Amino acid sequence: MGHSNTEIDVSFLRDSSTSDLQVERVRTNVDHVIWPNGKRIVLLAEGRIMNLCCSSVPSFVVSITAATQALALIELFNAPPNRYKCDVYLLPKKMDEYVASLHLPAFDAHLTELSDDQCKYLGINKAGPFKPNYYRY
């Protein structure tokens, strides 16, 4: 596994005119590269980053993760100097909820607004965040 075609020269492995190697598809994202002497290697995801093409990670989850990471990077870029030290930080719930709201159309879903009575009962602001910072998804 690598990052595209920089760590593993997949083009060379697949080009039969320059190589005596055979490539045998085992299943999706798994190939055997076989040398003339019978030795073989297992090539996963055609040398790409495995978790981005693995069938165990739905593209919807990858989309949520990428959107969350993008917003976190934007926050880091726009933050005043020294706001963040070299440490691990929780994403603000408001930002997390924003990413979730962007993905609701995929489920043909929409958010409703809490009534004033509901907000008072729950002890939260009508605009959110709707979960306390200690809440873990």
Backbone torsions as a table, in degrees:
resi	resn	phi	psi	omega
1	MET	NA	144.3	178.9
2	GLY	-155.1	-161.6	178.6
3	HIS	-110.4	92.3	179.6
4	SER	67.4	-134.0	-173.7
5	ASN	-109.8	33.9	-178.3
6	THR	-100.3	-29.0	-178.7
7	GLU	-100.5	-29.3	178.2
8	ILE	-127.1	121.9	-179.2
9	ASP	-81.3	79.7	-176.2
10	VAL	-65.2	-34.3	178.7
11	SER	-59.2	-43.6	178.3
12	PHE	-64.1	-44.3	-178.9
13	LEU	-60.6	-35.0	-176.3
14	ARG	-88.3	-18.7	-175.8
15	ASP	-81.1	101.3	-176.1
16	SER	-69.7	-18.6	-179.4
17	SER	-74.8	-23.6	180.0
18	THR	-110.0	2.3	-173.9
19	SER	-144.0	147.2	174.5
20	ASP	-92.1	13.5	-176.8
21	LEU	-83.1	149.3	173.4
22	GLN	-112.7	144.2	175.8
23	VAL	-115.7	125.6	-177.2
24	GLU	-119.2	120.5	178.1
25	ARG	-73.6	121.9	177.5
26	VAL	-89.6	-49.3	173.9
27	ARG	-166.3	-179.3	-179.2
28	THR	-53.4	128.3	178.1
29	ASN	67.7	13.2	176.6
30	VAL	-135.2	118.0	177.4
31	ASP	-126.1	149.3	168.6
32	HIS	-101.7	130.7	171.7
33	VAL	-103.7	119.5	-171.1
34	ILE	-113.3	125.9	176.8
35	TRP	-83.7	160.4	-179.9
36	PRO	-56.8	-28.9	-179.8
37	ASN	-82.6	2.9	177.2
38	GLY	95.9	-14.2	177.4
39	LYS	-66.5	149.4	-178.5
40	ARG	-142.7	156.1	170.8
41	ILE	-122.6	158.4	175.6
42	VAL	-100.4	121.4	178.9
43	LEU	-103.4	115.7	-179.1
44	LEU	-96.9	135.1	173.0
45	ALA	54.7	31.4	-179.8
46	GLU	52.4	33.4	177.6
47	GLY	83.0	0.9	-179.2
48	ARG	-87.4	175.6	178.8
49	ILE	-65.1	119.6	-169.8
50	MET	-63.8	-43.8	-173.9
51	ASN	-68.1	-16.1	178.4
52	LEU	-85.0	-15.7	-179.1
53	CYS	-124.0	4.9	-178.8
54	CYS	-74.2	136.5	-177.4
55	SER	-71.0	-9.7	179.2
56	SER	-82.8	-10.9	178.0
57	VAL	-112.4	104.5	-179.2
58	PRO	-61.1	146.1	-178.8
59	SER	-60.1	-28.8	178.0
60	PHE	-62.9	-42.2	178.6
61	VAL	-66.4	-40.7	177.6
62	VAL	-61.9	-39.2	179.1
63	SER	-63.4	-44.9	179.0
64	ILE	-63.1	-44.5	-179.8
65	THR	-62.4	-45.4	-179.1
66	ALA	-64.3	-41.9	179.2
67	ALA	-63.9	-41.9	178.9
68	THR	-63.6	-44.8	179.3
69	GLN	-65.2	-38.2	179.2
70	ALA	-63.1	-44.7	178.8
71	LEU	-64.7	-37.9	177.7
72	ALA	-63.9	-40.8	178.2
73	LEU	-66.0	-38.8	177.0
74	ILE	-62.4	-43.0	177.4
75	GLU	-60.1	-46.5	179.5
76	LEU	-61.9	-40.5	-178.5
77	PHE	-66.4	-40.6	-175.6
78	ASN	-87.8	-10.3	-177.1
79	ALA	-69.2	145.7	175.5
80	PRO	-63.2	153.8	179.8
81	PRO	-55.7	144.8	177.2
82	ASN	71.3	5.8	175.2
83	ARG	-66.7	-41.1	-178.1
84	TYR	-114.8	129.3	172.5
85	LYS	-91.4	173.8	177.4
86	CYS	-72.9	92.5	-174.1
87	ASP	-157.3	178.6	176.8
88	VAL	-102.2	130.3	-178.6
89	TYR	-123.7	148.9	172.5
90	LEU	-81.2	142.3	174.5
91	LEU	-69.7	132.4	178.3
92	PRO	-56.9	139.6	-177.5
93	LYS	-57.0	-35.8	-179.8
94	LYS	-59.6	-41.5	179.7
95	MET	-69.1	-40.7	178.4
96	ASP	-61.3	-42.9	179.8
97	GLU	-68.2	-32.7	177.2
98	TYR	-64.1	-45.1	177.7
99	VAL	-60.1	-43.0	178.7
100	ALA	-60.9	-41.6	-178.8
101	SER	-65.3	-31.9	178.0
102	LEU	-66.9	-26.0	-176.2
103	HIS	-96.4	-4.0	-179.9
104	LEU	-61.4	-37.9	-179.9
105	PRO	-57.6	-25.4	177.9
106	ALA	-62.5	-24.2	178.1
107	PHE	-103.7	8.4	-174.7
108	ASP	55.2	41.4	-177.6
109	ALA	-115.1	159.7	175.9
110	HIS	-145.1	156.7	179.4
111	LEU	-87.7	143.0	170.5
112	THR	-102.9	163.0	-179.3
113	GLU	-98.6	138.2	177.4
114	LEU	-69.4	146.6	174.8
115	SER	-77.7	165.7	177.8
116	ASP	-60.7	-39.3	179.0
117	ASP	-63.9	-41.6	178.8
118	GLN	-63.7	-43.1	179.1
119	CYS	-62.1	-42.9	179.3
120	LYS	-63.0	-45.0	-179.5
121	TYR	-62.5	-43.2	-178.1
122	LEU	-80.9	-17.4	-179.2
123	GLY	71.2	35.6	179.9
124	ILE	-127.5	160.0	176.8
125	ASN	-75.3	144.6	-179.3
126	LYS	-60.6	-29.1	-178.6
127	ALA	-88.7	-3.8	-179.0
128	GLY	91.7	-178.1	0.0
129	PRO	-67.5	154.5	-173.3
130	PHE	-96.4	-10.8	177.2
131	LYS	-122.0	143.0	176.7
132	PRO	-69.6	159.5	-176.9
133	ASN	-61.3	-27.5	-179.5
134	TYR	-78.3	-11.5	-178.8
135	TYR	-69.2	130.7	178.0
136	ARG	-112.1	130.6	-179.8
137	TYR	-75.9	NA	NA
